[in-house]
Amino acid sequence: MEVVRGELSQLVDRQVNLEKKYQSVLAKKMELIGSTKNPQKLLDVEKEILSTGGELKNSTHVFGRTLRQNPLTSDNLVKIQEDRTFVEHVMGETMSELVQTCSFETLLEAVKAERQRKSSLQSTIQKEQDGRKRVRELQKQLLDIKKEKELEIQQRNEMISHLKDQLQEMKAKTNMEGKYIKKCAEVAVAQSQKRCFISEKDMKEEIERLKRKIDEENRANQEIVSYLNNHQADLEKKLDFWIEKYERDKEAKQKELDTLKQTKAKDLEKLQELTKLYKEYEQIVVEDRIEKEKARRKAEQEAIELRSAIRLQAWWRGVMVRKGFGPFGKKKKGKGKKGKKGKKGKKK
C-alpha cells in the first residue's frame, strides 16, 4: 500500500511540475510577443511550448493509465468496502425474508435499485466524458485561435514596421521633391521673365517696323491713287474715241451687211434654179441607167438561155447517140452485106 501511494505521489508531483512549466513558457511567449521583434526567439519559444506540451500530454496519459491499472488506490478500497457492506446487508435481509416468507423480493428490489443506480451512474459518467471531450476540443480550439491571433499580431507588427519605414521614406522623398519643385519653379519664373523681356523687346521692334511699313504703304497708296486717276482720264478719252469709232464701223458694216443680204438673195434664187436643173438632169441620168441596166440584164439572160439550150441540145444528141435513137439507130446485118457486094460489082 505504501509503495502504491509513493508511486502515485511521484506521478502527481511530476504532473504538477509539468503544468507549471507549461504555464511559465506560455507567459514567456506572451512577454516576447509584446516586447521583442526577433522572430528567432519566438520560434525557439514555440518549439519549447510544443516540447513541454508533448511531455505534459504523455505524463497525463501515464498517470491515467496507472490509475486505471492499479486496484489498490484509496478510491477503489473505499468502493470495495461499500460494495461488501451493501452485499452483506442485502444478503442478510434476503435470508430473513426467505426464513419468514420463503421469498426473495428484497433481493429483486435491491438488484433493480442497483441497476437503476448503475444506469444513472453510467449516464453521469457518459455526460462527464462528453463534457471532458468538449473541454478538450474547446481547449484545442482556444490554442489554435491563440496561435492564429499571435501570428496575426506578428504579421501586423511587421506590417506596422514596414509602413513606418515607408512613411519615413515618403517623408524624405516628399522633402526632396518639394525642394526640387521649388527650384524648378524659381528657374521657370526666371526663364519666363527672360522670355517676356525678349518678347517685349521683339514686339517693340516689330511695332517700329510696322509703323515704317505703314508710312511706306501710305506713300505708295497716294502714288497709286494719283496714277490711277491719270490712267482713268486717259481711259475715258480712249473710251470716247472708241465709241465714235464703233459708231462709224457699225454704219459701214451695216451697209456691207445690206449689200451681202442682197447678194445672198440673188445667189439663193440662182441656186434654186440650178438645183431644179440638177434634179432634172439627175432624173434623166437615173432613167438612162435603169434602161442600160435592163438591157444588160436582158442580154445576160439571153446569153444564159443560149448556153443552156446548147448544153441541152448537146446532152440530147449524146443520149440519142448512146441509145441509138432517130437517125443514129443501128442497121440490120443482111442488108449490110448486100450493100457491100453491090458496091463491089459496081466497082468492076
C-alpha contacts under 8 A as a table, 3 or more apart, distances in Angstrom:
res1	aa1	res2	aa2	distance
1	M	4	V	5.22
1	M	5	R	6.31
1	M	72	L	6.95
2	E	5	R	5.08
2	E	6	G	6.15
3	V	6	G	5.13
3	V	7	E	6.23
4	V	7	E	5.18
4	V	8	L	6.15
4	V	72	L	7.29
4	V	73	T	7.45
5	R	8	L	5.10
5	R	9	S	6.08
5	R	73	T	7.76
6	G	9	S	5.12
6	G	10	Q	6.25
7	E	10	Q	5.20
7	E	11	L	6.35
8	L	11	L	5.13
8	L	12	V	6.17
9	S	12	V	5.05
9	S	13	D	6.09
10	Q	13	D	5.16
10	Q	14	R	6.15
11	L	14	R	5.18
11	L	15	Q	6.11
11	L	59	S	7.84
11	L	63	F	6.24
12	V	15	Q	5.06
12	V	16	V	6.18
12	V	63	F	7.70
13	D	16	V	5.13
13	D	17	N	6.18
14	R	17	N	5.12
14	R	18	L	6.19
14	R	59	S	7.71
15	Q	18	L	5.24
15	Q	19	E	6.27
15	Q	56	L	6.94
15	Q	59	S	6.30
15	Q	60	T	6.89
16	V	19	E	5.16
16	V	20	K	6.26
17	N	20	K	5.13
17	N	21	K	6.15
18	L	21	K	5.00
18	L	22	Y	6.10
18	L	52	T	7.16
18	L	55	E	7.44
18	L	56	L	5.72
19	E	22	Y	5.08
19	E	23	Q	6.24
19	E	56	L	6.82
20	K	23	Q	5.13
20	K	24	S	6.20
21	K	24	S	5.11
21	K	25	V	6.19
21	K	52	T	7.31
22	Y	25	V	5.19
22	Y	26	L	6.30
22	Y	49	I	6.75
22	Y	52	T	5.91
22	Y	53	G	6.69
22	Y	56	L	7.97
23	Q	26	L	5.20
23	Q	27	A	6.26
24	S	27	A	5.06
24	S	28	K	6.15
25	V	28	K	5.00
25	V	29	K	6.25
25	V	45	V	7.24
25	V	48	E	7.33
25	V	49	I	6.16
26	L	29	K	5.09
26	L	30	M	6.38
26	L	49	I	6.98
27	A	30	M	5.19
27	A	31	E	6.32
28	K	31	E	5.14
28	K	32	L	6.25
28	K	45	V	7.77
29	K	32	L	5.10
29	K	33	I	6.19
29	K	42	L	6.96
29	K	45	V	6.16
29	K	46	E	7.66
30	M	33	I	5.13
30	M	34	G	6.39
31	E	34	G	5.29
31	E	35	S	6.10
32	L	35	S	5.15
32	L	36	T	5.26
32	L	41	K	7.85
32	L	42	L	6.93
33	I	36	T	6.04
33	I	37	K	7.42
33	I	42	L	7.44
33	I	150	E	7.69
33	I	154	Q	7.45
38	N	41	K	5.81
38	N	42	L	6.88
39	P	42	L	5.08
39	P	43	L	6.21
40	Q	43	L	5.08
40	Q	44	D	6.31
41	K	44	D	5.07
41	K	45	V	6.23
42	L	45	V	5.11
42	L	46	E	6.13
43	L	46	E	4.97
43	L	47	K	6.23
44	D	47	K	5.12
44	D	48	E	6.24
45	V	48	E	4.97
45	V	49	I	6.12
46	E	49	I	5.06
46	E	50	L	6.24
47	K	50	L	5.14
47	K	51	S	6.17
48	E	51	S	5.06
48	E	52	T	6.08
49	I	52	T	5.19
49	I	53	G	5.95
50	L	53	G	5.09
50	L	54	G	6.14
51	S	54	G	5.18
51	S	55	E	6.34
52	T	55	E	5.11
52	T	56	L	6.10
53	G	56	L	5.04
53	G	57	K	6.08
54	G	57	K	5.09
54	G	58	N	6.22
55	E	58	N	5.15
55	E	59	S	6.07
56	L	59	S	5.09
56	L	60	T	6.09
57	K	60	T	5.17
57	K	61	H	6.23
58	N	61	H	5.06
58	N	62	V	6.21
59	S	62	V	5.11
59	S	63	F	6.04
60	T	63	F	5.08
60	T	64	G	6.13
61	H	64	G	5.27
61	H	65	R	6.13
62	V	65	R	5.10
62	V	66	T	6.06
63	F	66	T	5.15
63	F	67	L	6.29
64	G	67	L	5.15
64	G	68	R	6.21
65	R	68	R	5.03
65	R	69	Q	6.07
66	T	69	Q	5.15
66	T	70	N	5.90
67	L	70	N	5.48
67	L	71	P	7.91
67	L	73	T	7.64
68	R	71	P	7.58
70	N	73	T	6.56
71	P	76	N	6.17
71	P	77	L	7.91
72	L	76	N	6.26
72	L	77	L	6.37
73	T	76	N	5.26
73	T	77	L	6.27
74	S	77	L	5.07
74	S	78	V	6.16
75	D	78	V	5.18
75	D	79	K	6.15
76	N	79	K	5.03
76	N	80	I	6.10
77	L	80	I	5.07
77	L	81	Q	6.18
78	V	81	Q	5.08
78	V	82	E	6.19
79	K	82	E	5.08
79	K	83	D	6.10
80	I	83	D	5.10
80	I	84	R	6.07
81	Q	84	R	5.12
81	Q	85	T	6.21
82	E	85	T	5.15
82	E	86	F	6.12
83	D	86	F	5.04
83	D	87	V	6.08
84	R	87	V	5.19
84	R	88	E	6.06
85	T	88	E	5.08
85	T	89	H	6.12
86	F	89	H	5.18
86	F	90	V	6.15
87	V	90	V	5.14
87	V	91	M	5.94
88	E	91	M	5.22
88	E	92	G	6.11
89	H	92	G	5.19
89	H	93	E	6.31
90	V	93	E	5.25
90	V	94	T	6.00
90	V	106	T	7.39
90	V	107	L	6.44
90	V	110	A	7.00
91	M	94	T	4.99
91	M	95	M	6.05
91	M	107	L	7.50
92	G	95	M	5.22
92	G	96	S	6.24
93	E	96	S	5.09
93	E	97	E	6.12
93	E	106	T	6.87
93	E	107	L	7.99
94	T	97	E	5.01
94	T	98	L	6.08
94	T	104	F	5.64
94	T	105	E	7.71
94	T	106	T	5.80
94	T	107	L	5.80
95	M	98	L	4.99
95	M	99	V	6.16
96	S	99	V	5.14
96	S	100	Q	6.10
97	E	100	Q	5.06
97	E	101	T	5.51
97	E	102	C	6.41
97	E	103	S	6.10
97	E	104	F	6.29
97	E	105	E	7.97
97	E	106	T	7.45
98	L	101	T	5.52
98	L	102	C	4.03
98	L	103	S	5.04
98	L	104	F	6.15
99	V	102	C	5.77
104	F	107	L	5.35
104	F	108	L	6.60
105	E	108	L	5.05
105	E	109	E	6.06
106	T	109	E	5.13
106	T	110	A	6.01
107	L	110	A	5.03
107	L	111	V	6.06
108	L	111	V	5.08
108	L	112	K	6.03
109	E	112	K	4.99
109	E	113	A	5.96
110	A	113	A	5.05
110	A	114	E	5.96
111	V	114	E	5.01
111	V	115	R	6.06
112	K	115	R	5.08
112	K	116	Q	6.24
113	A	116	Q	5.09
113	A	117	R	6.08
114	E	117	R	4.94
114	E	118	K	6.02
115	R	118	K	5.02
115	R	119	S	5.99
116	Q	119	S	5.00
116	Q	120	S	6.09
117	R	120	S	5.09
117	R	121	L	5.99
118	K	121	L	4.81
118	K	122	Q	5.93
119	S	122	Q	5.03
119	S	123	S	6.14
120	S	123	S	5.05
120	S	124	T	6.14
121	L	124	T	4.99
121	L	125	I	6.03
122	Q	125	I	4.92
122	Q	126	Q	5.97
123	S	126	Q	5.03
123	S	127	K	6.13
124	T	127	K	5.07
124	T	128	E	6.09
125	I	128	E	4.96
125	I	129	Q	6.08
126	Q	129	Q	5.00
126	Q	130	D	6.06
127	K	130	D	5.00
127	K	131	G	5.97
128	E	131	G	4.92
128	E	132	R	6.07
129	Q	132	R	5.02
129	Q	133	K	6.02
130	D	133	K	4.99
130	D	134	R	6.03
131	G	134	R	4.99
131	G	135	V	6.03
132	R	135	V	4.88
132	R	136	R	6.11
133	K	136	R	5.08
133	K	137	E	6.18
134	R	137	E	5.03
134	R	138	L	6.06
135	V	138	L	5.02
135	V	139	Q	5.98
136	R	139	Q	4.97
136	R	140	K	6.05
137	E	140	K	5.01
137	E	141	Q	6.08
138	L	141	Q	4.94
138	L	142	L	5.91
139	Q	142	L	4.87
139	Q	143	L	6.14
140	K	143	L	5.07
140	K	144	D	6.18
141	Q	144	D	4.98
141	Q	145	I	6.00
142	L	145	I	5.04
142	L	146	K	6.01
143	L	146	K	4.94
143	L	147	K	6.11
144	D	147	K	5.07
144	D	148	E	6.11
145	I	148	E	4.99
145	I	149	K	5.96
146	K	149	K	5.08
146	K	150	E	5.90
147	K	150	E	5.04
147	K	151	L	5.99
148	E	151	L	5.07
148	E	152	E	5.94
149	K	152	E	4.85
149	K	153	I	5.91
150	E	153	I	5.00
150	E	154	Q	6.06
151	L	154	Q	4.99
151	L	155	Q	6.10
152	E	155	Q	5.03
152	E	156	R	6.03
153	I	156	R	5.01
153	I	157	N	6.00
154	Q	157	N	5.06
154	Q	158	E	6.17
155	Q	158	E	5.03
155	Q	159	M	6.04
156	R	159	M	4.80
156	R	160	I	5.97
157	N	160	I	4.96
157	N	161	S	6.18
158	E	161	S	5.07
158	E	162	H	6.09
159	M	162	H	4.94
159	M	163	L	5.99
160	I	163	L	5.02
160	I	164	K	6.03
161	S	164	K	5.04
161	S	165	D	6.24
162	H	165	D	5.11
162	H	166	Q	6.19
163	L	166	Q	4.88
163	L	167	L	5.96
164	K	167	L	4.91
164	K	168	Q	6.24
165	D	168	Q	5.16
165	D	169	E	6.21
166	Q	169	E	4.95
166	Q	170	M	5.97
167	L	170	M	4.98
167	L	171	K	6.08
168	Q	171	K	5.08
168	Q	172	A	6.22
169	E	172	A	5.15
169	E	173	K	5.96
170	M	173	K	4.91
170	M	174	T	5.80
171	K	174	T	5.01
171	K	175	N	6.16
172	A	175	N	5.19
172	A	176	M	6.25
173	K	176	M	5.11
173	K	177	E	6.01
174	T	177	E	5.01
174	T	178	G	5.95
175	N	178	G	5.05
175	N	179	K	6.26
176	M	179	K	5.21
176	M	180	Y	6.11
177	E	180	Y	4.94
177	E	181	I	5.91
178	G	181	I	5.11
178	G	182	K	6.03
179	K	182	K	5.08
179	K	183	K	6.21
180	Y	183	K	5.19
180	Y	184	C	6.07
181	I	184	C	4.92
181	I	185	A	5.97
182	K	185	A	5.06
182	K	186	E	6.21
183	K	186	E	5.08
183	K	187	V	6.13
184	C	187	V	5.10
184	C	188	A	5.96
185	A	188	A	4.94
185	A	189	V	6.06
186	E	189	V	5.13
186	E	190	A	6.21
187	V	190	A	5.09
187	V	191	Q	6.08
188	A	191	Q	5.04
188	A	192	S	5.99
189	V	192	S	5.00
189	V	193	Q	6.12
190	A	193	Q	5.14
190	A	194	K	6.19
191	Q	194	K	5.05
191	Q	195	R	6.03
192	S	195	R	5.01
192	S	196	C	5.98
193	Q	196	C	5.02
193	Q	197	F	6.13
194	K	197	F	5.10
194	K	198	I	6.21
195	R	198	I	5.09
195	R	199	S	5.93
196	C	199	S	4.93
196	C	200	E	5.94
197	F	200	E	5.10
197	F	201	K	6.21
198	I	201	K	5.12
198	I	202	D	6.14
199	S	202	D	5.01
199	S	203	M	6.01
200	E	203	M	5.04
200	E	204	K	6.20
201	K	204	K	5.19
201	K	205	E	6.33
202	D	205	E	5.13
202	D	206	E	6.05
203	M	206	E	4.83
203	M	207	I	6.05
204	K	207	I	5.01
204	K	208	E	6.32
205	E	208	E	5.16
205	E	209	R	6.15
206	E	209	R	5.00
206	E	210	L	6.04
207	I	210	L	5.06
207	I	211	K	6.14
208	E	211	K	5.08
208	E	212	R	6.32
209	R	212	R	5.20
209	R	213	K	6.14
210	L	213	K	4.87
210	L	214	I	5.99
211	K	214	I	5.02
211	K	215	D	6.32
212	R	215	D	5.19
212	R	216	E	6.27
213	K	216	E	4.99
213	K	217	E	6.04
214	I	217	E	4.93
214	I	218	N	6.08
215	D	218	N	5.08
215	D	219	R	6.30
216	E	219	R	5.23
216	E	220	A	6.08
217	E	220	A	4.97
217	E	221	N	5.89
218	N	221	N	4.96
218	N	222	Q	6.24
219	R	222	Q	5.18
219	R	223	E	6.29
220	A	223	E	5.13
220	A	224	I	6.05
221	N	224	I	5.01
221	N	225	V	6.04
222	Q	225	V	5.08
222	Q	226	S	6.19
223	E	226	S	5.12
223	E	227	Y	6.11
224	I	227	Y	4.99
224	I	228	L	5.97
225	V	228	L	5.05
225	V	229	N	6.13
226	S	229	N	5.19
226	S	230	N	6.34
227	Y	230	N	5.21
227	Y	231	H	6.01
228	L	231	H	4.88
228	L	232	Q	5.86
229	N	232	Q	5.00
229	N	233	A	6.35
230	N	233	A	5.20
230	N	234	D	6.39
231	H	234	D	5.06
231	H	235	L	6.10
232	Q	235	L	4.97
232	Q	236	E	6.12
233	A	236	E	5.09
233	A	237	K	6.37
234	D	237	K	5.18
234	D	238	K	6.23
235	L	238	K	4.94
235	L	239	L	5.90
236	E	239	L	4.88
236	E	240	D	6.30
237	K	240	D	5.26
237	K	241	F	6.34
238	K	241	F	4.98
238	K	242	W	6.05
239	L	242	W	5.11
239	L	243	I	6.02
240	D	243	I	5.11
240	D	244	E	6.33
241	F	244	E	5.34
241	F	245	K	6.16
242	W	245	K	4.83
242	W	246	Y	5.82
243	I	246	Y	4.93
243	I	247	E	6.31
244	E	247	E	5.19
244	E	248	R	6.35
245	K	248	R	5.15
245	K	249	D	6.03
246	Y	249	D	5.12
246	Y	250	K	5.82
247	E	250	K	4.99
247	E	251	E	6.30
248	R	251	E	5.32
248	R	252	A	6.35
249	D	252	A	5.07
249	D	253	K	5.98
250	K	253	K	5.13
250	K	254	Q	5.99
251	E	254	Q	5.02
251	E	255	K	6.32
252	A	255	K	5.23
252	A	256	E	6.33
253	K	256	E	4.92
253	K	257	L	5.98
254	Q	257	L	4.91
254	Q	258	D	6.21
255	K	258	D	5.15
255	K	259	T	6.27
256	E	259	T	5.08
256	E	260	L	6.10
257	L	260	L	4.98
257	L	261	K	6.08
258	D	261	K	5.05
258	D	262	Q	6.33
259	T	262	Q	5.23
259	T	263	T	6.22
260	L	263	T	4.96
260	L	264	K	5.87
261	K	264	K	4.90
261	K	265	A	6.21
262	Q	265	A	5.17
262	Q	266	K	6.42
263	T	266	K	5.19
263	T	267	D	6.07
264	K	267	D	5.00
264	K	268	L	5.89
265	A	268	L	5.00
265	A	269	E	6.23
266	K	269	E	5.20
266	K	270	K	6.25
267	D	270	K	5.04
267	D	271	L	5.93
268	L	271	L	4.88
268	L	272	Q	6.18
269	E	272	Q	5.16
269	E	273	E	6.45
270	K	273	E	5.14
270	K	274	L	6.22
271	L	274	L	5.06
271	L	275	T	5.94
272	Q	275	T	4.95
272	Q	276	K	6.17
273	E	276	K	5.16
273	E	277	L	6.22
274	L	277	L	5.00
274	L	278	Y	5.94
275	T	278	Y	4.96
275	T	279	K	6.17
276	K	279	K	5.17
276	K	280	E	6.41
277	L	280	E	5.14
277	L	281	Y	6.28
278	Y	281	Y	5.12
278	Y	282	E	5.91
279	K	282	E	4.91
279	K	283	Q	6.08
280	E	283	Q	5.10
280	E	284	I	6.37
281	Y	284	I	5.09
281	Y	285	V	6.16
282	E	285	V	5.04
282	E	286	V	6.08
283	Q	286	V	5.09
283	Q	287	E	6.16
284	I	287	E	5.16
284	I	288	D	6.11
285	V	288	D	5.04
285	V	289	R	6.09
286	V	289	R	5.06
286	V	290	I	6.14
287	E	290	I	5.01
287	E	291	E	6.24
288	D	291	E	5.13
288	D	292	K	6.16
289	R	292	K	5.07
289	R	293	E	5.99
290	I	293	E	5.03
290	I	294	K	6.15
291	E	294	K	5.08
291	E	295	A	6.20
292	K	295	A	5.07
292	K	296	R	6.05
293	E	296	R	5.04
293	E	297	R	6.08
294	K	297	R	5.14
294	K	298	K	6.05
295	A	298	K	5.00
295	A	299	A	6.10
296	R	299	A	5.15
296	R	300	E	6.13
297	R	300	E	5.02
297	R	301	Q	6.05
298	K	301	Q	5.00
298	K	302	E	6.12
299	A	302	E	5.09
299	A	303	A	6.12
300	E	303	A	5.09
300	E	304	I	6.14
301	Q	304	I	5.06
301	Q	305	E	6.11
302	E	305	E	5.03
302	E	306	L	6.04
303	A	306	L	5.03
303	A	307	R	6.17
304	I	307	R	5.20
304	I	308	S	6.09
305	E	308	S	4.99
305	E	309	A	6.06
306	L	309	A	5.09
306	L	310	I	6.15
307	R	310	I	5.11
307	R	311	R	6.11
308	S	311	R	5.11
308	S	312	L	6.02
309	A	312	L	4.96
309	A	313	Q	6.06
310	I	313	Q	5.14
310	I	314	A	6.09
311	R	314	A	5.09
311	R	315	W	6.07
312	L	315	W	5.09
312	L	316	W	6.13
313	Q	316	W	5.03
313	Q	317	R	6.11
314	A	317	R	5.15
314	A	318	G	6.21
315	W	318	G	5.10
315	W	319	V	6.24
316	W	319	V	4.97
316	W	320	M	6.16
317	R	320	M	5.04
317	R	321	V	6.07
318	G	321	V	5.09
318	G	322	R	6.06
319	V	322	R	5.15
319	V	323	K	5.86
320	M	323	K	5.14
320	M	324	G	5.33
320	M	325	F	4.66
320	M	326	G	7.02
320	M	328	F	6.78
321	V	324	G	5.06
321	V	325	F	6.67
321	V	328	F	5.78
321	V	329	G	7.87
323	K	329	G	7.92
324	G	327	P	7.79
324	G	328	F	5.02
324	G	329	G	4.16
324	G	330	K	6.64
325	F	328	F	5.63
325	F	329	G	5.26
326	G	329	G	5.74
331	K	335	K	7.64
331	K	336	G	7.33
332	K	335	K	5.81
332	K	336	G	6.49
333	K	336	G	4.99
333	K	337	K	6.58
334	G	337	K	5.24
334	G	338	K	6.38
335	K	338	K	5.34
335	K	339	G	6.15
336	G	339	G	5.28
336	G	340	K	6.44
337	K	340	K	5.03
337	K	341	K	6.42
338	K	341	K	5.14
338	K	342	G	6.12
339	G	342	G	5.18
339	G	343	K	6.17
340	K	343	K	5.12
340	K	344	K	6.38
341	K	344	K	4.97
341	K	345	G	6.24
342	G	345	G	5.10
342	G	346	K	6.12
343	K	346	K	5.14
343	K	347	K	6.31
344	K	347	K	5.07
344	K	348	K	6.61
345	G	348	K	5.19
